[in-house]
Amino acid sequence: MAITKEVFNGRLKILLKAALIVGSVIALRLINIQVLHHQNYMQLAERNRTQILYQTAPRGRVFTADGVAIASNSPSFSLYYLGNTSSGTEYLNQLVTDIAPYIKLAPQTIRTGLETSGKTGKAMALVENLSTQSTVALQELQQYYPGIYLLEEAKRSYPYGTLASHLLGYIGSMDERQWRKRDINAGYRLASKIGKNGIEQKFEEQLKGKDGGVYLEVDYRGRVKRIIQDKKWAAGSDIYLTLNFTLQQVAEEALKNSKTGRGAAVALDPRNGAVLALASAPAYDPNLFVPYSDQETTNASKQINEYNLAIQGIYPPASTFKIITAAAALEETDLDVNRKVTCTGKYDSGPRVFKCWGVHGPVNFFDGMSNSCDVYFYALAASMGPAPIERMERKFMFGRPTGIDLPGEKAGNLYGPTRRARNKTYWFVGDTLNLSIGQGELLVTPIKLAQFAAALASRGNVYRPYYVDKIVSNQTGKEQKVGQTEILQRADLKPETYDLLYKALKHTVDNGTARRVKIKGLDVYAKTGTAQNPHGADHGWFMAFAGKEGEEPSIALAVFVEFGEGGSSAAGPIARAMLEAYFGLNSNAPSAEATNAGA
């Protein structure tokens, strides 16, 4: 049915009236929002504006076996700008002027940060790790400048500075490449701090806590109205080491004050392989990598020495190796320990004459060891050849890493005729003589020599050294046992061989070159060594194991002083200080006069 003109016009009028009514309602609503209730809706808008500031969780602490925290956390503050979009040029200029002296940033850098935050409307951290002095001043300015906010966080700290630095490592900011490799659910942000070396790196997953966050309600000017939610952080797990705090401290201090200030000292428990001390000098202060913002540490951090000489430095063991030569002779020859060899200060091998460091006259097995007579061991090696010595090396795992769970450990170098034969090169008489006194191509690390000392002390157990005892969760209190005793190899020698080696090493302490560690109340067994160095002054070695008088040995150690010249003179005092510290003998009495030995 066709619609008439009158019907069409009527319907059009109705639609126009409806549109007019709807438009009027919308207009009235706009007036209501923008005029009559402007303040109410502005407040509602303000309530919808929030900022989230992430709080770095405290990392797990690191304790020594005796409960001293050598890595912990201290409070610090970060300064945020909350994206004040209405701030004018004059406001920003004045803000930059007032905060610049306390955050040690260039004014233009601060201004750029403020403007970026203003444009994006997002909170921006202007500076982290503010010192207490700076924080106090900024807290006052916070009252006058809307938009700036101080957030308390946890800062990594190492209360004893350089102590165990090569073992602890340090932390630093994550870069983009490292961030991309992380699990997206692991809670890392691009600015997160992560372990870069040592324990901090190896146990990053356990040490890292769960970050918290502060949810802030801010107004359109960036002023904090209230804290909507304070999501508490969760601290990382604590790590308990096997280190003895006093022993570690004494070892480091003694190395620092040694003749050259360069070297290493390692102490192990010969009953299980636990690391009691692991020191490398020069050490560094890991606090340099987490400074307060007003500290200048860039140049100092560039000059640190991360080289862990205890596990990476390889040197000839020198006369400490005479124990291996002696063990080989006792095991594989019909050695008469009372037979004497006359030392005239030199040994004629035929092709060349080898010198001894002294003239010792007639010496038997025990005198040869205690006086570290090269001629005696030259004669010993010449009579049995190099093969038994190499076999004995292998029994104590020379030329192989100790297996300690630290990156970068060097294996050293096994020296003997086997490799020469494999490479179809000659082995000479002079090689045998050099091998007998621990020179030539033979190389060891300080931790390897400590492992050897521990194997002697345990009568044949070559343990894998370990330095972490347990990890304890700060969330649940649950303990995870980490360290365990592991025998890598057994150096099975005849009981009488160990008996004679013990007697010779005790004789060395009582009457020979190791008299510096003759300590009342202790049974100490030791050997000195002076490694020839074609590049400068000789290096000093000292290895020992000891127990309370009449008891089994409970500590084995090796001390190395680079360019120290004499093992007895340079490394001996350090070994003595370590033994006294371990057994709680704080005696100030002078040590027994040591022989001025070159071995």
C-alpha positions, 0 to 999 in steps of 0.5 A, a space after each residue: 500500500 502506498 504511503 501518502 504524503 501526509 503520512 510521510 510528513 507526519 512520521 518525519 516530524 516525529 523523527 525530528 522531535 525524537 532527534 531533538 529530544 535525544 540531542 537535548 539529553 546529550 547536551 544536558 549530560 555534557 553540561 552536567 559532566 563538564 560544568 555542574 559536576 566537573 570536580 567530581 568527575 575530575 576526582 574520578 579520573 584521578 583515581 583511575 591514574 596509577 603508577 607501578 614501581 617495582 621494588 628489587 627484592 633482597 638477594 639471598 645472603 651468603 654465610 660462612 660455616 661459622 655463621 658470618 654473613 659475607 654477602 648481604 643487603 643494605 637499604 637504598 633508595 631510588 628516585 622516580 618521576 611519576 610522569 607529571 604531564 602538566 608540568 611547565 618549563 619553569 617547574 621542570 627547570 627548577 626541579 632539575 636545578 634542585 635535585 641535580 646536586 644530590 643525584 650526580 647526573 648532568 642537568 640535561 640528562 635529568 631534564 630528558 628523563 623528566 620530559 620522557 616520563 611526562 610524554 609517556 605518562 609512565 614512571 621513570 627511575 632517575 637514579 638508583 642506589 641513593 646514599 643516606 645523605 642524598 636521600 635525606 635531602 631529597 625527602 625534603 624536596 619531595 614535599 615541594 615537588 609533585 611527581 618525584 617519589 623515593 622508593 626504598 629497595 635492597 642493595 647488595 653489599 659485601 660487609 667485609 669488602 675484599 673477603 673471599 671476593 674471587 669466590 663470591 664474585 659480584 653482580 651487575 646490570 643485565 644487558 638486553 642480550 642477557 635479558 632475552 635469554 632469561 625465562 619470561 616468567 623468571 621475574 627479570 626486567 631489563 634493569 635487573 641486577 644479576 650475578 656476573 661472576 663466582 657464587 653470585 653467577 653460579 647460584 643466581 637462580 637461588 639467590 634472586 628473590 621475587 621482586 615486589 611493587 608499589 601501586 600508587 594512585 597519582 593525580 593529573 599533576 603526578 602527585 602521589 595520593 595514596 598507596 593502593 597496594 604494597 606487594 611485598 618482595 620475597 628474599 632469595 635463598 641463603 647460601 651457607 659455605 664451608 669456609 671458616 671465616 677467621 681462617 679466610 680472613 687471616 689467609 687473605 690478610 697474610 697474602 696481602 702483607 706478604 713480600 709481593 702481595 701476590 699469591 694464593 692460599 687454599 685450605 681443605 678438610 682432609 676428611 671430606 674435601 670441604 674448602 676451609 679457605 680459598 684466597 687469591 691476591 690481589 683481591 678486589 672489592 665487589 662493592 665497587 660494582 654496586 656503588 651508591 649513586 654519589 660514589 665514583 667507582 668506574 675507574 676503580 672497577 676497571 682496574 680490578 683483577 678477576 684472575 683467581 690465582 688459586 684455581 687458575 695460576 699454574 706453576 712448577 710445584 718445585 720441592 713439594 713434589 719431592 714427596 711424589 718422588 719419595 713415594 715412588 721410590 718407597 713403593 717401587 724400589 727396595 729403598 733403604 731409608 738409612 742409606 746416605 748420599 753425599 751432597 757436595 752441592 752438585 750432581 754430575 749426570 754426565 751430559 751436565 752438572 745439576 746444582 743443589 741449593 746448598 751443600 748438605 754432606 751425607 744425608 739419608 732419606 729423612 735428612 734429604 726430605 727435611 733439608 730439601 736436598 736436590 742431590 739426594 732426589 737426583 740420585 733417587 730418580 737416577 736409580 729408578 728412572 722416570 716411569 715410577 714417578 709418573 705413575 705416582 703422579 697419576 695416582 694423585 691426579 696430577 695434570 687433572 683438575 681437582 673438580 671443584 665446581 668453579 668456572 675456569 679451573 686449570 688442569 696444570 700439566 703432567 710431566 713424564 716420558 709417556 707423552 714424549 713417547 706418544 709424540 715421538 720425541 726424546 726423554 733425556 736424563 736431565 728431564 728425569 732429574 728436573 722431574 724429581 724436584 718438581 721442575 721442568 714442564 710439570 705445572 700445578 695450581 695452588 688448589 691442586 697442591 692443597 688437594 694433594 696435601 689432603 690426600 696425603 693427610 687422609 692416606 690416599 683419598 683424593 677428594 673433590 673440593 666443595 665449598 657450598 654446604 647447604 641452601 636455605 629458602 627464606 620462603 619456606 625454611 626448607 634446607 637443600 643439602 648441596 655439599 657432599 663428600 666425593 672421592 675421585 680416586 684412591 692413591 693406594 700405597 702400602 701403609 708403611 709408605 705413608 708411615 715413612 712419608 709422615 715421618 719424613 714430613 714431621 722431621 721436616 717440621 721439627 728439624 728442617 726447612 718447614 720449622 716455621 710451622 712447628 707449633 706446640 700442641 699440634 702435629 704438623 707435617 709440611 714441605 717447602 718449595 721454591 719454584 725456579 722462574 726464568 722471568 724473574 724472582 723465584 716463587 715460594 710454596 708451602 704445603 702442610 697438613 695438621 691435627 691436634 696432637 695425637 689426633 688425625 689431621 683436620 686441615 690440609 693447606 697450600 700457600 703460594 707467593 708469586 715472586 716470593 723467592 723462598 718457600 720457607 721465608 715467603 709462604 711459611 709465615 702465612 701457613 703458620 698464621 693459618 694453622 694458628 687461626 684454624 686451631 684457635 692458637 692466637 699466640 704472639 710468640 715468635 715462630 721457630 727460626 726457619 732454615 734459610 732454605 732455597 727449597 
